[in-house]
Amino acid sequence: MRPGPGNHKDAPPANFDESKANPYPNLPNPLVLNNGMKVTTAKMWWQQRRPQIVEYFDREVYGRVPAHTPKVTWEVVETTREMAGKFPSLPSSWLVMSTTPPIRRLRST
């Protein structure tokens, strides 16, 4: 058994016990609205409950996009084409990312 995440000696060991695999066993009922009312029709599902579940997923799984994100532009600086023996390999490129306005870099001490 590996020592833990990243093989760090102080990390907890890997879990192979399936009974411990789900840390959130009490998921919300998909057919009960947030206010406790039961979903009784397809229209109620599509107009009320599904948007609630999508909101949970957006917030808890995907995460939020910041309200003010800088515009990002990409510039291809160099592209190389090489051969792998007698076969052409996929081209590789160096990209440069820039933002408007520039992102301020914080210095840690």
C-alpha positions in Angstrom: 0.0 0.0 0.0 1.3 3.4 -0.9 2.1 5.8 2.1 -0.4 8.4 1.1 -1.1 11.3 -1.3 2.1 12.2 -3.1 3.9 9.4 -1.2 4.6 11.9 1.6 5.5 10.0 4.8 3.2 12.1 7.0 0.1 11.8 4.7 -2.7 9.4 5.7 -2.6 6.0 4.0 -4.7 5.4 0.9 -8.3 4.2 1.6 -9.3 0.8 0.2 -12.3 0.3 2.5 -15.4 0.9 0.3 -17.5 1.7 3.4 -15.4 4.8 4.0 -15.5 5.9 0.3 -18.5 8.3 0.4 -18.0 11.1 2.9 -21.4 12.7 2.0 -24.0 9.9 2.3 -26.9 12.2 3.0 -27.5 13.7 -0.5 -30.6 15.9 -0.9 -33.7 14.1 -2.2 -34.0 15.1 -5.9 -37.8 15.0 -5.7 -38.1 17.5 -2.8 -37.8 21.2 -3.2 -35.6 23.3 -0.9 -38.7 24.5 0.9 -39.7 20.9 1.7 -42.5 20.6 -0.9 -42.6 17.4 -2.9 -42.1 17.5 -6.7 -45.4 16.2 -8.2 -45.3 17.1 -11.9 -42.7 17.2 -14.7 -43.4 21.0 -15.0 -42.5 21.4 -11.3 -39.3 19.4 -11.8 -38.1 21.4 -14.9 -39.1 24.9 -13.5 -38.3 24.5 -9.8 -36.3 21.5 -8.7 -33.9 21.0 -11.6 -32.6 24.6 -11.4 -32.0 24.1 -7.6 -29.9 21.0 -8.3 -28.0 22.8 -11.1 -27.3 25.7 -8.7 -25.9 23.2 -6.1 -23.7 21.7 -8.8 -22.5 25.0 -10.1 -21.6 26.2 -6.6 -20.2 23.0 -5.0 -18.7 21.1 -8.0 -17.7 23.5 -10.7 -17.2 26.6 -8.6 -18.0 30.2 -9.4 -16.4 32.4 -12.1 -15.4 35.7 -10.6 -17.7 38.6 -11.5 -14.9 40.6 -13.0 -12.4 38.4 -14.9 -9.7 40.0 -17.0 -9.7 39.5 -20.7 -7.2 36.9 -21.6 -5.4 36.8 -25.0 -3.1 34.0 -26.2 -0.3 34.6 -28.7 1.6 31.8 -30.5 5.2 32.7 -30.2 6.8 29.6 -31.8 5.6 26.4 -33.5 7.8 23.5 -34.3 7.2 20.5 -36.5 9.3 17.4 -36.0 9.6 13.9 -37.1 9.4 10.8 -34.9 11.5 8.4 -37.1 9.8 8.5 -40.5 6.4 9.7 -39.1 5.5 13.4 -38.6 4.8 14.2 -34.9 2.2 16.6 -33.7 3.3 20.2 -33.9 4.2 21.8 -30.5 3.8 25.5 -29.8 4.9 28.0 -27.2 2.0 30.2 -26.0 2.1 33.5 -24.2 -0.9 34.5 -22.1 -1.6 38.1 -21.3 -4.5 39.8 -19.5 -6.1 43.2 -19.7 -5.7 44.8 -17.3 -2.5 43.1 -16.2 -2.8 40.7 -13.2 -0.9 42.0 -10.3 1.5 39.5 -8.8 1.7 39.3 -5.1 5.0 38.7 -3.5 5.1 36.3 -0.5 7.6 36.9 2.3 
